[in-house]
Amino acid sequence: MADPIEGVADKLEATAASFVKQQRLPGAAVGVVTGEGLVWFGGIGFADVADRRAPEPTTLYRIASITKTFTGTAIMQLRDDGRLHLDDPAVDHVSELRDGMSPFGPIETLTIRRMLSHESGLQGDPPGTDWTVPVYEGVVARNLERIAEIGIRIPPNTQQKYSNLAYQLLGEIIARVSGMAYVDYVRDKILQPLGMASTAFEPLPEELRSRTATGTRGGCSRMSSNGPRSRCPCGRRAACGPVPRTSRGGFRSSSAGRTGRGVARRCWPAPRWMRCTRPGISATTRGPRLGGSRGTRGAGAT
């Protein structure tokens, strides 16, 4: 079988290394996956600047709002089981929403389908969110205690409005419909059946903890894998962006024993200042930018 990256490995390596250098990042992990598994991996710079540890194919990263994919999968599973419908009003499952603000019509216009597609018009974040600190309440019960401050900001089904809060509420719907905690449902119904043994919620088991990349953000310790998180902005288990971590082995258990071809590394000096994108504002990570995750780890950034 022909090498699927024949003739482009050097270009992949050069492009990844150039991006890390131009963006002044400590490092990045880049991979090419086909139906055969991981066929190329590049670990550029550092997974841990202090220890000068390079990224490996098994290094674990936060996956941030990619967690919304797991939340959506769980909703669809419950739909397939006949336990909910996509056009159900959210209030049918989370009765506290009855007291939320709905200036454009009845609260029933806030449906599961519209929440999934970011077309519900619901405000983007929980009450009190301040990304400049950052402060973010990831515990749904606490946000529902402030229901009078929660509401629909634009007419539903008219345009997309990204909403972390909508996915928090979807996680609560999953918990109430299934009778299982959100974390337990995702682990038992999605991760374990798929053999995603390297994807987990914090606190991580010891065998995974040693493989995590250590993020760095000036003046904020929350991105450190082992350090304190006094202001973790999304909590540790919110459905909008909990704390599963994943590596190659996590997504494809069949390739866990393989090594990627064409492994390449570049080690750039650690930048004198670190650039951090505002956490949690896109449905997927915004590329390997330092601090671009919001509570989970995924391949592509340290």
Backbone torsions as a table, in degrees:
resi	resn	phi	psi	omega
1	MET	NA	134.4	-178.6
2	ALA	-65.9	145.6	177.1
3	ASP	-67.2	119.7	-174.8
4	PRO	-67.1	-15.6	179.7
5	ILE	-114.8	15.6	-178.9
6	GLU	-57.4	128.1	177.2
7	GLY	88.5	-9.6	-178.4
8	VAL	-120.9	-4.5	-177.5
9	ALA	-59.8	-44.2	-179.5
10	ASP	-63.5	-38.1	179.4
11	LYS	-68.0	-40.0	177.1
12	LEU	-60.0	-46.4	-179.4
13	GLU	-61.5	-45.7	-177.5
14	ALA	-65.7	-40.5	-179.7
15	THR	-64.8	-44.9	179.7
16	ALA	-64.0	-44.8	179.8
17	ALA	-64.2	-38.1	179.3
18	SER	-65.3	-41.0	179.6
19	PHE	-61.6	-46.3	-179.9
20	VAL	-60.1	-42.2	-178.8
21	LYS	-68.7	-45.9	-177.7
22	GLN	-64.4	-37.7	-178.7
23	GLN	-85.7	-1.8	179.0
24	ARG	56.4	51.3	-178.9
25	LEU	-98.4	155.0	174.5
26	PRO	-72.4	-26.3	-178.6
27	GLY	174.8	173.6	177.6
28	ALA	-159.3	153.6	174.2
29	ALA	-117.1	128.2	-175.6
30	VAL	-128.7	135.7	179.9
31	GLY	-141.2	156.8	172.9
32	VAL	-119.8	122.5	-177.1
33	VAL	-118.1	131.7	173.3
34	THR	-119.1	-172.6	176.7
35	GLY	-62.2	-17.1	179.5
36	GLU	-89.3	-4.7	-178.2
37	GLY	111.7	-158.3	179.7
38	LEU	-75.0	118.1	-177.4
39	VAL	-108.5	-13.3	175.7
40	TRP	-155.0	140.4	178.2
41	PHE	-139.6	137.6	174.0
42	GLY	-128.1	121.2	175.3
43	GLY	-106.7	109.3	-174.1
44	ILE	-107.9	133.6	176.9
45	GLY	72.6	-133.1	-170.9
46	PHE	-128.1	141.7	167.2
47	ALA	-86.7	-22.1	175.2
48	ASP	-143.7	111.8	-175.4
49	VAL	-66.8	-42.8	-176.3
50	ALA	-61.6	-41.9	-179.4
51	ASP	-89.7	-4.0	-176.9
52	ARG	53.0	44.1	-179.6
53	ARG	-93.5	125.0	-178.4
54	ALA	-78.9	151.0	174.8
55	PRO	-63.9	141.6	176.1
56	GLU	-119.3	164.7	176.9
57	PRO	-60.1	-21.7	-179.0
58	THR	-102.1	6.9	177.1
59	THR	-66.1	138.6	-177.8
60	LEU	-101.4	137.7	-179.4
61	TYR	-128.4	156.7	171.5
62	ARG	-67.8	143.1	179.1
63	ILE	-109.7	1.8	169.4
64	ALA	51.1	-132.4	-173.3
65	SER	-74.7	-2.5	169.5
66	ILE	-61.9	-19.0	174.8
67	THR	-58.1	-26.7	177.9
68	LYS	-58.1	-27.2	176.3
69	THR	-62.6	-39.9	178.0
70	PHE	-68.4	-39.6	177.7
71	THR	-61.7	-45.7	178.1
72	GLY	-62.1	-39.7	178.4
73	THR	-62.1	-42.8	179.7
74	ALA	-63.0	-42.1	177.7
75	ILE	-60.3	-43.9	-178.5
76	MET	-67.2	-34.1	175.9
77	GLN	-63.0	-44.2	179.2
78	LEU	-66.9	-33.4	174.0
79	ARG	-63.9	-46.3	-179.3
80	ASP	-61.8	-30.1	179.0
81	ASP	-82.2	-0.8	178.9
82	GLY	76.2	17.6	-176.1
83	ARG	-92.9	-11.9	172.5
84	LEU	-157.9	167.7	176.2
85	HIS	-123.1	147.1	-177.3
86	LEU	-63.4	-26.8	-180.0
87	ASP	-93.6	11.2	173.1
88	ASP	-63.6	135.5	168.3
89	PRO	-63.8	137.7	-179.8
90	ALA	-58.6	-31.6	-178.0
91	VAL	-64.6	-22.2	176.6
92	ASP	-64.3	-24.9	-177.7
93	HIS	-110.0	-25.9	178.2
94	VAL	-124.9	89.1	-170.4
95	SER	-63.7	-23.7	179.9
96	GLU	-59.7	-24.5	-179.3
97	LEU	-64.7	-14.6	179.1
98	ARG	-57.8	-28.0	-178.1
99	ASP	-96.6	8.4	177.5
100	GLY	-79.0	166.7	-179.6
101	MET	-81.4	130.3	179.4
102	SER	-142.0	75.8	-173.4
103	PRO	-74.6	-8.6	-174.5
104	PHE	-106.6	11.2	-178.8
105	GLY	144.6	-175.7	-178.9
106	PRO	-61.8	152.1	-179.0
107	ILE	-61.6	-18.4	178.8
108	GLU	-64.6	-13.4	176.5
109	THR	-70.6	-14.1	175.9
110	LEU	-83.4	93.9	-175.2
111	THR	-105.9	162.1	177.6
112	ILE	-59.7	-44.3	-179.0
113	ARG	-57.8	-45.9	-177.5
114	ARG	-70.0	-32.2	175.9
115	MET	-67.4	-41.3	178.8
116	LEU	-60.7	-39.2	-174.0
117	SER	-95.8	8.5	-179.3
118	HIS	58.3	39.3	177.6
119	GLU	-122.4	18.7	-178.0
120	SER	-80.0	-19.3	-174.7
121	GLY	79.7	0.0	-179.8
122	LEU	-65.4	147.5	178.1
123	GLN	-54.4	155.3	-172.6
124	GLY	-72.1	-39.3	-173.0
125	ASP	-133.9	163.9	178.5
126	PRO	-63.7	161.3	176.9
127	PRO	-56.8	140.5	176.6
128	GLY	85.0	0.5	-179.7
129	THR	-64.2	135.6	176.0
130	ASP	-145.3	101.6	-175.5
131	TRP	-72.4	-11.8	179.8
132	THR	-77.9	-14.9	-177.1
133	VAL	-86.2	-56.1	-2.4
134	PRO	-95.4	153.0	173.3
135	VAL	-127.9	128.0	-179.0
136	TYR	-152.7	124.9	179.7
137	GLU	-90.1	113.7	-178.4
138	GLY	-98.1	-1.1	179.8
139	VAL	-93.5	114.1	-174.1
140	VAL	-60.1	-40.7	-177.3
141	ALA	-58.9	-38.4	179.4
142	ARG	-69.0	-36.8	177.9
143	ASN	-68.2	-37.3	178.8
144	LEU	-67.8	-23.4	174.1
145	GLU	-67.8	-17.4	179.4
146	ARG	-110.7	36.2	-172.6
147	ILE	-59.5	-28.2	-179.8
148	ALA	-65.9	-17.2	178.9
149	GLU	-98.0	3.8	-177.6
150	ILE	-109.4	135.8	179.6
151	GLY	-170.3	176.0	178.1
152	ILE	-85.6	126.1	-172.5
153	ARG	-99.4	-26.5	176.4
154	ILE	-134.4	156.5	-178.3
155	PRO	-55.5	129.6	179.8
156	PRO	-59.9	149.4	173.0
157	ASN	63.8	26.2	177.5
158	THR	-112.4	-29.2	177.5
159	GLN	-162.9	164.5	178.7
160	GLN	-82.1	136.0	173.9
161	LYS	-137.8	109.7	-175.4
162	TYR	-61.4	132.7	-175.4
163	SER	-139.5	108.6	170.5
164	ASN	-66.8	-37.0	-179.5
165	LEU	-61.5	-38.6	178.4
166	ALA	-58.2	-40.7	-179.2
167	TYR	-75.0	-30.0	169.8
168	GLN	-57.7	-47.0	-178.4
169	LEU	-66.8	-34.4	174.8
170	LEU	-62.9	-38.9	175.6
171	GLY	-61.7	-37.5	177.5
172	GLU	-68.5	-37.1	175.9
173	ILE	-62.2	-43.0	177.6
174	ILE	-57.3	-45.7	-178.1
175	ALA	-64.1	-44.2	-175.4
176	ARG	-73.2	-37.6	-179.1
177	VAL	-72.9	-41.2	-176.1
178	SER	-82.3	-22.6	-175.1
179	GLY	77.4	13.4	-180.0
180	MET	-123.0	148.4	172.5
181	ALA	-60.2	146.3	-178.1
182	TYR	-52.2	-46.7	-179.1
183	VAL	-60.0	-44.5	-179.3
184	ASP	-64.7	-40.4	-179.5
185	TYR	-62.3	-49.1	-177.9
186	VAL	-61.7	-42.4	-179.6
187	ARG	-65.3	-49.0	-172.4
188	ASP	-78.4	-32.9	-172.9
189	LYS	-101.3	-15.3	-177.4
190	ILE	-124.5	-59.3	-173.3
191	LEU	-65.5	-51.1	-177.3
192	GLN	-65.1	-45.6	177.9
193	PRO	-61.0	-28.8	179.5
194	LEU	-87.4	-1.8	-179.8
195	GLY	70.7	27.9	-177.4
196	MET	-86.9	68.8	-173.6
197	ALA	-71.2	-16.3	-179.6
198	SER	-101.9	18.6	176.0
199	THR	-119.5	126.8	-173.6
200	ALA	-156.6	161.3	173.5
201	PHE	-90.8	151.8	171.8
202	GLU	-74.9	148.0	1.1
203	PRO	-72.5	134.5	-176.5
204	LEU	-73.4	148.8	171.0
205	PRO	-65.9	155.0	-174.0
206	GLU	-57.1	-37.2	-176.8
207	GLU	-66.3	-20.6	177.2
208	LEU	-97.4	-27.8	-173.0
209	ARG	-59.8	-37.5	-176.9
210	SER	-71.4	-10.8	-177.3
211	ARG	-99.5	2.7	-174.7
212	THR	-80.1	144.6	169.5
213	ALA	-75.0	147.4	178.9
214	THR	-105.0	111.5	178.4
215	GLY	-76.9	159.9	-179.9
216	THR	-135.2	133.4	176.4
217	ARG	-144.4	124.9	-175.0
218	GLY	-53.4	122.2	174.8
219	GLY	77.9	5.2	-177.7
220	CYS	-138.2	126.4	-176.3
221	SER	-93.5	-1.7	-169.6
222	ARG	-67.0	-21.6	-177.3
223	MET	-84.8	-6.6	179.7
224	SER	-72.0	135.2	-178.5
225	SER	-67.5	-28.5	-175.0
226	ASN	-116.7	-10.0	-175.9
227	GLY	-86.7	-178.4	-178.2
228	PRO	-69.9	154.7	177.3
229	ARG	-132.3	65.0	-175.1
230	SER	-66.6	-20.7	-179.6
231	ARG	-127.9	39.2	178.3
232	CYS	-57.1	115.3	-166.1
233	PRO	-75.5	-13.3	-178.4
234	CYS	-120.9	14.0	-172.7
235	GLY	68.8	-167.9	-177.3
236	ARG	-110.6	-8.1	-172.6
237	ARG	-143.3	30.3	-178.5
238	ALA	-79.7	142.9	-175.9
239	ALA	-70.9	-15.1	176.6
240	CYS	-78.6	-17.5	-178.3
241	GLY	174.3	70.9	-178.7
242	PRO	-76.3	-152.0	-172.0
243	VAL	-122.6	41.3	169.1
244	PRO	-69.9	149.1	175.0
245	ARG	-123.4	151.2	-176.9
246	THR	-146.1	152.9	174.3
247	SER	-136.0	-173.9	177.8
248	ARG	-53.9	-47.7	-178.5
249	GLY	-63.4	-27.0	-179.3
250	GLY	-69.3	-38.7	-177.3
251	PHE	-85.3	-29.9	-176.2
252	ARG	-133.9	90.4	-175.7
253	SER	-64.5	-26.4	-178.8
254	SER	-68.1	-18.9	-178.1
255	SER	-103.3	10.8	-172.6
256	ALA	-63.0	-25.8	-178.8
257	GLY	-94.2	0.8	-176.1
258	ARG	-92.0	158.4	172.0
259	THR	-115.6	141.7	-179.4
260	GLY	-71.0	145.4	176.1
261	ARG	-81.3	153.1	174.2
262	GLY	68.7	32.6	-179.8
263	VAL	-62.4	127.8	-177.2
264	ALA	-133.7	145.4	178.2
265	ARG	-136.1	143.4	171.4
266	ARG	-128.1	134.4	178.2
267	CYS	-115.8	106.9	178.0
268	TRP	-94.6	151.4	175.5
269	PRO	-58.6	144.4	178.6
270	ALA	-61.3	134.3	-179.0
271	PRO	-66.0	154.0	-179.8
272	ARG	-76.8	-21.3	173.1
273	TRP	-140.6	153.6	-174.7
274	MET	-111.4	133.0	178.3
275	ARG	-93.9	133.4	-179.1
276	CYS	-127.8	123.7	173.4
277	THR	-75.4	156.8	177.8
278	ARG	-63.9	125.3	-174.8
279	PRO	-66.4	148.6	164.5
280	GLY	68.6	33.1	-178.5
281	ILE	-113.7	6.4	177.4
282	SER	-135.6	157.3	-175.7
283	ALA	-70.6	-24.9	175.2
284	THR	-128.1	172.5	178.1
285	THR	-65.9	154.0	-175.1
286	ARG	-96.4	36.3	-176.8
287	GLY	90.0	173.7	-173.7
288	PRO	-76.8	68.2	176.1
289	ARG	-103.7	137.9	-178.0
290	LEU	-59.2	129.5	175.9
291	GLY	76.3	10.5	-176.5
292	GLY	-77.4	-5.1	179.3
293	SER	-93.4	164.6	-174.4
294	ARG	-132.8	43.1	175.8
295	GLY	126.3	-6.8	176.9
296	THR	-134.4	169.7	-179.7
297	ARG	-124.8	140.3	177.4
298	GLY	-148.4	157.5	-176.1
299	ALA	-58.7	135.0	174.0
300	GLY	128.1	-12.8	-179.5
301	ALA	-149.8	149.8	173.8
302	THR	-121.3	NA	NA
